[in-house]
């Protein structure tokens, strides 16, 4: 099985690259090959590789910087995951997408669960939540 992983040089992607080779052929794309602000390029790359699984380990993770460049944060964290979800669904491939605790406001005295109501306080958390919502709206097989 082909496994497409985004975010080639990120920590999550690096860990996945070490552990997933026994499961299939890894196709690992970084910024050089996959500009997540370019919708057409996302579609082209997924269609060219036709993976059986997509793992979105990429994100605009500069929390403070996201406040001054919300368009970029939303392009990478919200729009790109929705496009990946659409392409995954078209291929019949599951999508795994990584979230963040920034989708919550931090006021809960206990650990958060998936059932808790999100309440992001900044652009980074808002963009990540929008990505989760975009994936869910597509309706394909996914894990966030």
C-alpha positions as CSV (number, residue, x, y, z in Angstrom):
1,X,0.0,0.0,0.0
2,X,1.2,3.5,-0.8
3,X,1.1,5.9,2.2
4,X,1.3,9.6,1.5
5,X,2.7,11.6,4.4
6,X,2.7,15.5,4.4
7,X,5.2,17.6,6.4
8,X,8.4,15.7,5.5
9,X,10.6,17.6,7.9
10,X,8.3,18.0,10.9
11,X,8.5,16.0,14.1
12,X,5.4,14.0,13.6
13,X,6.3,13.1,10.0
14,X,9.8,12.1,11.0
15,X,8.5,9.7,13.7
16,X,6.0,8.3,11.1
17,X,8.8,7.8,8.6
18,X,10.7,5.7,11.1
19,X,7.8,3.5,12.1
20,X,5.6,3.0,9.0
21,X,7.9,1.4,6.3
22,X,6.7,-2.1,7.3
23,X,3.2,-1.1,6.3
24,X,3.9,0.0,2.8
25,X,5.6,2.3,0.4
26,X,6.0,5.8,1.9
27,X,5.6,8.9,-0.2
28,X,6.7,11.7,2.0
29,X,6.2,15.2,0.7
30,X,7.6,18.4,2.1
31,X,7.2,22.0,1.2
32,X,9.5,21.6,-1.8
33,X,7.1,19.1,-3.4
34,X,3.8,20.1,-1.9
35,X,2.8,23.7,-1.2
36,X,-0.2,23.3,1.1
37,X,-1.3,26.9,0.2
38,X,-1.8,25.7,-3.5
39,X,-5.1,23.8,-3.9
40,X,-4.3,22.7,-7.4
41,X,-0.9,21.3,-6.4
42,X,-2.5,19.3,-3.5
43,X,-4.9,17.7,-5.9
44,X,-2.2,17.0,-8.5
45,X,0.1,15.4,-6.0
46,X,-2.5,13.1,-4.5
47,X,-3.8,12.1,-7.9
48,X,-0.3,11.5,-9.2
49,X,0.6,9.1,-6.3
50,X,-2.9,7.5,-5.7
51,X,-2.1,6.5,-2.1
52,X,-4.2,4.0,-0.2
53,X,-3.7,6.1,3.0
54,X,-3.1,9.8,3.5
55,X,-1.5,11.1,6.7
56,X,-1.5,14.9,7.1
57,X,1.3,15.5,9.5
58,X,1.9,19.1,8.2
59,X,0.6,22.2,9.8
60,X,1.3,25.9,10.1
61,X,2.5,25.5,13.7
62,X,3.9,28.9,14.4
63,X,1.2,29.9,16.9
64,X,2.3,33.5,17.4
65,X,3.0,34.0,13.7
66,X,-0.5,32.8,12.8
67,X,-1.9,35.9,14.5
68,X,-0.1,38.1,12.0
69,X,-0.7,35.9,8.9
70,X,-4.1,34.3,9.3
71,X,-4.5,33.7,5.6
72,X,-1.5,31.4,5.5
73,X,-2.6,29.6,8.7
74,X,-6.1,29.0,7.4
75,X,-4.8,27.9,3.9
76,X,-2.5,25.3,5.5
77,X,-4.5,24.3,8.6
78,X,-8.1,24.6,7.3
79,X,-8.3,24.6,3.5
80,X,-5.6,22.0,2.7
81,X,-7.0,19.4,5.1
82,X,-10.4,19.7,3.4
83,X,-8.8,19.3,0.0
84,X,-6.9,16.2,1.2
85,X,-10.1,14.8,2.6
86,X,-11.9,15.3,-0.8
87,X,-9.1,13.6,-2.6
88,X,-8.9,10.8,-0.1
89,X,-12.6,10.2,-0.4
90,X,-12.4,10.1,-4.2
91,X,-9.7,7.4,-3.9
92,X,-11.5,5.5,-1.2
93,X,-8.5,6.1,1.0
94,X,-8.7,7.0,4.7
95,X,-7.2,10.3,6.0
96,X,-5.4,10.7,9.3
97,X,-5.1,14.3,10.4
98,X,-3.4,15.6,13.5
99,X,-5.2,18.1,15.8
100,X,-4.0,20.2,18.6
101,X,-5.0,21.2,22.1
102,X,-5.2,24.8,20.9
103,X,-8.7,24.0,19.6
104,X,-9.7,24.3,23.3
105,X,-9.5,27.3,25.5
106,X,-7.4,25.7,28.3
107,X,-10.0,26.4,31.0
108,X,-10.9,22.8,31.8
109,X,-9.1,21.5,34.9
110,X,-9.0,17.9,33.5
111,X,-7.6,16.5,30.3
112,X,-9.7,17.2,27.2
113,X,-11.4,14.5,25.2
114,X,-12.8,14.4,21.7
115,X,-16.3,14.9,23.2
116,X,-15.4,18.3,24.7
117,X,-16.6,21.5,23.0
118,X,-13.8,23.3,21.2
119,X,-13.3,27.0,21.9
120,X,-10.0,28.2,20.3
121,X,-8.7,31.5,21.5
122,X,-6.4,32.4,18.7
123,X,-5.9,32.1,14.9
124,X,-3.8,28.9,15.1
125,X,-6.5,27.0,17.1
126,X,-9.3,28.5,15.0
127,X,-7.5,27.4,11.8
128,X,-6.9,23.9,13.1
129,X,-10.6,23.6,14.2
130,X,-11.7,24.8,10.8
131,X,-9.5,22.0,9.2
132,X,-11.2,19.4,11.4
133,X,-14.6,20.7,10.4
134,X,-13.7,20.7,6.7
135,X,-12.6,17.1,6.9
136,X,-15.7,16.0,8.7
137,X,-17.9,17.9,6.2
138,X,-16.4,15.9,3.3
139,X,-17.7,12.7,4.9
140,X,-14.9,10.3,3.9
141,X,-13.2,7.8,6.1
142,X,-11.0,9.8,8.5
143,X,-9.4,9.9,11.9
144,X,-8.6,13.2,13.6
